[in-house]
Amino acid sequence: MHARWTLPTQCSQVQDVIDDIQHLLAASPAEIAALGNLLLAVREGLVNAVRHGCGGYSALAVTMQVTATAAGGITVRLPDPGRGFDPAAVPDPTLPEGRGRPHGRGLFMRHLTDSVDYVFPASGGTLLTLTAKPANAAPARTRESHCPPPPVNATT
């Protein structure tokens, strides 16, 4: 399964795309254990691409691709034409220094999917790739290299 959506720079259309993806995945052989988490991560990625990547310029658009992998997982590729950013410079939204900030919560995506990868092409923009393993895959999670995992509570 492979599908593509192109969104104008309007956040109002994000929910329509999320609904389309949910219906498409429900009809596909892909079995994602945490489908709700994946959809939330896709929503965050789309909103960020529209707001920050396109900056509200109506002449720009965001094109997203969703692909079912041969193993039954899902890969979402979401490029945007923006200036890019440094994920390591954004405080983790789950830590005290990241809470209450008006921006940066989109990086919570790394807690919702099996992997998050940011690529910043020399030609500009940002390519976000989200990966969700199939339900029967090993539970080990990987994190993208720009954002460290949250600290482990050593008092347990």
Backbone bond lengths (Angstrom), bond angles and torsions (degrees), N, CA, C in turn:
res aa  C-N    CA-C-N  psi(-1)  N-CA   C-N-CA  omega(-1)  CA-C   N-CA-C  phi
1 M - - - 1.428 - - 1.524 108.83 -
2 H 1.304 115.15 135.14 1.461 121.30 177.76 1.524 106.59 -145.79
3 A 1.322 116.67 129.56 1.463 120.27 178.98 1.518 109.09 -139.21
4 R 1.320 115.29 155.73 1.466 121.57 -177.34 1.530 108.31 -137.92
5 W 1.325 115.25 139.53 1.461 122.45 175.83 1.515 108.42 -128.90
6 T 1.322 116.38 142.20 1.455 121.78 172.42 1.514 107.57 -119.56
7 L 1.324 115.41 123.86 1.459 121.30 -178.48 1.509 110.31 -111.83
8 P 1.324 117.18 136.97 1.460 119.31 169.42 1.525 108.07 -71.89
9 T 1.287 117.02 174.72 1.469 120.48 -176.27 1.529 110.64 -80.99
10 Q 1.324 115.74 59.60 1.458 121.91 177.64 1.524 108.65 -133.45
11 C 1.310 116.02 116.67 1.471 119.93 179.74 1.519 111.46 -64.68
12 S 1.334 117.87 -19.52 1.464 120.67 -178.68 1.526 112.48 -63.54
13 Q 1.319 118.49 -19.33 1.463 120.95 -178.99 1.517 113.15 -94.20
14 V 1.327 117.70 -3.48 1.464 120.91 -178.44 1.524 110.62 -62.01
15 Q 1.327 118.56 -43.86 1.458 120.47 -177.91 1.525 111.64 -61.81
16 D 1.335 117.54 -37.14 1.467 120.33 177.66 1.526 110.85 -60.40
17 V 1.321 117.10 -41.20 1.466 121.12 179.15 1.528 110.24 -67.91
18 I 1.327 117.61 -41.81 1.469 121.18 178.13 1.527 109.64 -60.37
19 D 1.326 117.36 -43.33 1.466 120.92 177.93 1.529 111.05 -62.10
20 D 1.331 116.86 -42.08 1.468 121.05 177.70 1.531 110.82 -60.75
21 I 1.329 116.52 -45.07 1.464 120.77 -179.56 1.523 110.31 -63.11
22 Q 1.312 116.52 -42.88 1.468 120.09 -179.55 1.532 110.66 -61.23
23 H 1.322 117.60 -44.65 1.462 120.73 178.22 1.526 111.64 -65.64
24 L 1.318 116.44 -40.95 1.462 120.85 179.38 1.530 110.89 -62.41
25 L 1.332 116.63 -45.62 1.461 119.94 -179.39 1.523 111.98 -68.74
26 A 1.319 117.25 -32.95 1.464 120.41 177.78 1.529 110.67 -64.12
27 A 1.320 117.03 -30.11 1.461 121.70 -179.32 1.527 112.78 -93.23
28 S 1.329 117.85 -1.70 1.462 120.64 -177.43 1.525 110.27 -99.72
29 P 1.332 117.22 165.30 1.464 120.05 177.69 1.531 113.49 -75.87
30 A 1.326 117.48 -6.94 1.467 120.54 179.75 1.527 109.39 -66.56
31 E 1.321 116.12 134.56 1.457 121.11 178.34 1.520 107.96 -123.61
32 I 1.301 115.65 100.37 1.457 121.92 -179.56 1.518 107.95 -100.31
33 A 1.334 116.43 124.12 1.461 120.94 -176.75 1.530 111.54 -62.11
34 A 1.304 117.78 -42.16 1.458 122.08 -176.32 1.527 109.98 -113.34
35 L 1.331 116.11 62.39 1.462 120.74 -176.99 1.527 111.11 -60.55
36 G 1.315 117.54 -39.77 1.468 120.30 178.80 1.518 111.75 -59.98
37 N 1.326 116.96 -39.97 1.465 120.67 177.83 1.522 111.06 -64.55
38 L 1.334 116.24 -42.99 1.465 119.61 178.67 1.521 110.25 -61.73
39 L 1.323 117.62 -44.67 1.462 120.57 -179.50 1.529 111.40 -63.48
40 L 1.325 117.57 -37.70 1.459 120.89 176.96 1.526 110.63 -65.16
41 A 1.329 116.91 -41.28 1.469 120.56 177.96 1.527 110.73 -64.54
42 V 1.333 117.26 -41.47 1.467 120.63 178.07 1.529 109.80 -62.75
43 R 1.332 116.61 -43.10 1.469 120.33 178.20 1.535 110.44 -57.96
44 E 1.319 116.90 -47.14 1.469 120.71 179.89 1.525 110.75 -61.08
45 G 1.333 115.85 -43.68 1.463 119.73 179.17 1.517 112.34 -62.52
46 L 1.337 116.66 -42.36 1.468 120.39 179.09 1.525 111.78 -65.13
47 V 1.320 116.31 -45.72 1.470 119.32 179.81 1.526 110.19 -61.89
48 N 1.330 117.00 -42.69 1.470 119.55 178.13 1.520 111.42 -62.95
49 A 1.326 117.39 -41.88 1.464 120.74 -179.64 1.524 111.07 -63.53
50 V 1.333 116.57 -41.11 1.459 120.42 -179.52 1.530 110.75 -70.74
51 R 1.338 116.74 -48.64 1.472 120.33 -175.78 1.522 113.14 -73.00
52 H 1.317 115.87 -49.41 1.466 119.67 -173.34 1.531 112.22 -95.06
53 G 1.321 117.05 -42.58 1.458 120.57 -177.82 1.512 113.19 -70.52
54 C 1.327 116.56 -39.14 1.468 120.28 179.84 1.520 112.17 -97.16
55 G 1.314 116.24 -16.19 1.460 120.14 175.75 1.514 115.26 59.29
56 G 1.327 117.48 21.83 1.458 119.76 178.56 1.517 115.12 82.05
57 Y 1.330 117.87 3.25 1.464 120.15 179.20 1.516 109.39 -75.74
58 S 1.321 116.31 118.23 1.466 120.55 -174.69 1.528 113.21 -67.39
59 A 1.308 118.35 -17.44 1.465 120.78 179.32 1.524 111.93 -78.02
60 L 1.333 117.55 -12.47 1.465 121.42 -178.64 1.522 110.54 -96.85
61 A 1.322 115.70 161.46 1.463 121.63 177.66 1.522 108.43 -146.96
62 V 1.297 115.54 163.97 1.459 122.73 177.84 1.520 107.53 -118.28
63 T 1.326 116.96 129.51 1.460 121.41 177.71 1.518 108.53 -114.71
64 M 1.308 116.41 123.30 1.456 122.63 -177.07 1.523 109.47 -114.88
65 Q 1.344 115.69 142.73 1.463 121.51 177.11 1.520 109.09 -119.85
66 V 1.323 116.26 136.03 1.457 122.38 175.17 1.521 107.01 -121.86
67 T 1.341 115.79 127.25 1.457 121.29 -176.94 1.522 109.99 -131.82
68 A 1.316 116.52 133.94 1.462 120.97 171.62 1.519 107.10 -83.98
69 T 1.321 116.73 130.03 1.459 120.42 179.37 1.523 109.96 -79.58
70 A 1.311 116.21 163.35 1.461 120.51 179.57 1.529 111.84 -60.56
71 A 1.327 116.80 -28.13 1.466 121.01 -179.20 1.530 112.57 -83.49
72 G 1.331 117.82 -5.00 1.450 120.60 178.71 1.510 114.85 101.35
73 G 1.315 117.83 5.58 1.462 121.27 176.71 1.513 110.72 -89.81
74 I 1.314 115.16 -174.40 1.462 121.53 -179.41 1.525 109.12 -129.94
75 T 1.335 115.84 137.29 1.455 122.21 173.03 1.520 107.77 -121.26
76 V 1.325 115.94 130.24 1.464 122.57 178.38 1.522 107.32 -116.62
77 R 1.333 116.46 124.81 1.471 121.79 178.11 1.522 107.40 -114.83
78 L 1.330 115.37 124.35 1.449 120.87 -174.29 1.533 109.97 -133.84
79 P 1.340 116.84 91.71 1.467 119.26 176.75 1.528 110.56 -85.25
80 D 1.327 115.77 151.14 1.460 119.66 171.86 1.526 108.55 -138.09
81 P 1.332 117.35 159.64 1.465 120.86 -175.47 1.527 114.47 -89.92
82 G 1.315 118.46 12.45 1.466 121.49 -173.96 1.514 114.68 -70.85
83 R 1.330 114.74 -173.23 1.470 122.05 -177.30 1.518 112.45 -80.65
84 G 1.325 117.80 -11.14 1.453 120.58 -175.13 1.521 110.42 83.42
85 F 1.305 116.14 177.37 1.461 121.23 -179.87 1.515 107.71 -161.11
86 D 1.304 116.54 171.13 1.459 121.76 178.26 1.519 108.16 -105.12
87 P 1.340 118.86 102.39 1.460 120.86 -178.77 1.527 113.16 -56.84
88 A 1.329 116.92 -30.59 1.465 119.91 -179.38 1.531 111.52 -69.77
89 A 1.324 118.12 -20.11 1.462 121.44 -179.64 1.531 112.78 -85.47
90 V 1.326 116.81 -7.59 1.459 120.94 -179.33 1.522 108.32 -96.18
91 P 1.342 117.97 121.84 1.465 119.64 -179.12 1.532 112.00 -59.88
92 D 1.320 115.77 141.55 1.458 121.85 177.61 1.531 108.25 -59.40
93 P 1.347 117.76 124.12 1.463 119.72 -176.51 1.526 113.94 -68.50
94 T 1.325 117.69 -9.24 1.465 119.88 178.62 1.523 111.91 -93.07
95 L 1.327 117.78 -8.57 1.460 121.68 179.97 1.531 109.69 -98.49
96 P 1.324 117.62 157.07 1.473 119.97 -176.89 1.526 114.37 -52.65
97 E 1.332 118.34 -40.76 1.466 119.70 -178.04 1.527 112.89 -70.38
98 G 1.330 117.65 -16.10 1.459 121.06 179.33 1.519 113.67 -97.93
99 R 1.315 117.62 -13.51 1.469 120.95 -178.45 1.518 110.87 -76.76
100 G 1.313 115.43 145.38 1.455 120.47 176.43 1.518 114.79 80.27
101 R 1.319 118.01 -1.03 1.465 120.69 178.03 1.527 108.82 -77.82
102 P 1.332 118.13 145.64 1.457 119.50 -179.24 1.530 113.29 -72.97
103 H 1.329 117.68 -15.58 1.470 121.51 179.72 1.521 108.72 -136.69
104 G 1.324 116.26 166.20 1.456 120.77 175.78 1.513 114.35 104.12
105 R 1.328 116.65 -9.46 1.464 118.20 -179.25 1.527 112.25 -71.92
106 G 1.312 117.32 -18.36 1.458 120.15 177.30 1.517 112.46 -61.88
107 L 1.342 117.16 -24.38 1.465 119.91 178.06 1.526 112.09 -70.32
108 F 1.316 116.36 -7.67 1.465 120.55 174.37 1.528 110.47 -63.34
109 M 1.339 116.70 -13.50 1.468 121.59 178.82 1.519 111.69 -51.61
110 R 1.326 116.61 -32.53 1.459 119.39 -176.32 1.520 111.85 -66.99
111 H 1.330 117.56 -16.08 1.459 121.72 176.89 1.526 111.53 -92.36
112 L 1.325 116.91 -6.25 1.462 121.28 -174.23 1.525 114.11 -107.38
113 T 1.324 117.37 -17.46 1.459 120.76 -176.93 1.528 109.17 -126.40
114 D 1.315 116.24 171.92 1.465 119.90 -179.90 1.515 112.08 -76.19
115 S 1.321 117.34 -30.67 1.468 119.01 173.94 1.521 109.84 -153.67
116 V 1.313 113.90 149.91 1.462 123.71 176.92 1.521 105.84 -131.90
117 D 1.314 116.07 129.50 1.457 119.59 -179.65 1.520 108.61 -133.65
118 Y 1.318 116.38 132.09 1.454 122.92 174.41 1.517 108.64 -111.09
119 V 1.322 116.57 131.12 1.458 122.38 173.68 1.522 106.01 -124.30
120 F 1.328 115.55 136.92 1.454 121.68 -179.62 1.531 108.41 -117.66
121 P 1.337 117.36 89.60 1.462 120.89 -176.37 1.530 112.18 -59.08
122 A 1.323 115.82 150.36 1.467 121.06 178.49 1.525 111.20 -60.29
123 S 1.324 116.58 -27.04 1.466 120.54 -179.56 1.528 112.21 -76.95
124 G 1.344 116.97 -7.44 1.461 121.53 178.26 1.516 112.07 109.97
125 G 1.297 114.71 166.87 1.454 121.07 177.75 1.519 112.41 87.76
126 T 1.306 113.45 -174.77 1.457 122.28 179.65 1.520 108.26 -135.00
127 L 1.318 116.54 137.96 1.458 121.23 172.46 1.516 107.10 -114.60
128 L 1.324 116.09 113.82 1.454 122.82 176.34 1.516 108.01 -98.70
129 T 1.333 116.95 129.36 1.456 121.54 174.82 1.522 108.23 -123.00
130 L 1.330 115.52 123.82 1.458 122.99 176.09 1.518 108.12 -109.81
131 T 1.324 116.94 138.57 1.455 120.85 179.42 1.521 109.46 -129.03
132 A 1.320 115.55 133.56 1.461 121.98 174.04 1.521 107.63 -122.09
133 K 1.316 115.71 124.38 1.460 120.55 179.15 1.520 109.54 -75.50
134 P 1.333 116.37 158.77 1.466 118.43 176.41 1.530 110.74 -66.61
135 A 1.319 115.75 160.57 1.470 121.80 -176.17 1.520 112.70 -57.80
136 N 1.316 117.95 -30.07 1.469 120.78 -177.17 1.526 113.12 -91.04
137 A 1.325 117.56 7.31 1.475 120.84 -179.32 1.527 109.92 -78.36
138 A 1.314 114.88 162.85 1.465 120.75 177.30 1.523 109.31 -58.88
139 P 1.333 118.31 144.35 1.459 120.70 -175.87 1.522 115.47 -73.11
140 A 1.329 118.43 -7.56 1.470 120.11 -178.98 1.519 109.95 -58.36
141 R 1.323 115.97 137.14 1.463 121.76 -179.67 1.519 108.80 -112.17
142 T 1.299 115.79 144.78 1.457 120.41 174.13 1.513 107.89 -111.65
143 R 1.279 116.36 154.77 1.460 121.40 179.49 1.515 108.12 -125.50
144 E 1.319 115.23 150.31 1.449 117.73 179.37 1.524 109.14 -69.67
145 S 1.294 115.59 151.99 1.458 121.06 -169.40 1.521 114.12 -71.21
146 H 1.323 118.65 -18.43 1.458 120.06 -177.56 1.521 113.35 -78.05
147 C 1.305 118.47 -19.72 1.452 121.87 -175.36 1.518 109.04 -123.68
148 P 1.341 118.17 115.69 1.456 120.16 -178.49 1.526 110.75 -69.47
149 P 1.340 117.09 154.99 1.455 119.47 177.64 1.518 109.75 -67.36
150 P 1.339 117.26 158.02 1.455 118.87 178.04 1.514 110.25 -64.52
151 P 1.342 118.16 154.00 1.456 120.31 -178.90 1.527 111.36 -65.06
152 V 1.315 115.25 149.23 1.457 121.72 178.75 1.523 108.00 -88.80
153 N 1.334 116.53 132.71 1.455 121.26 178.99 1.524 108.30 -76.56
154 A 1.320 116.78 110.86 1.452 121.46 -174.89 1.518 112.87 -81.32
155 T 1.322 118.30 -2.16 1.465 120.26 -177.38 1.511 113.21 -92.79
156 T 1.316 118.95 5.18 1.459 120.34 -178.61 1.496 112.46 -81.51
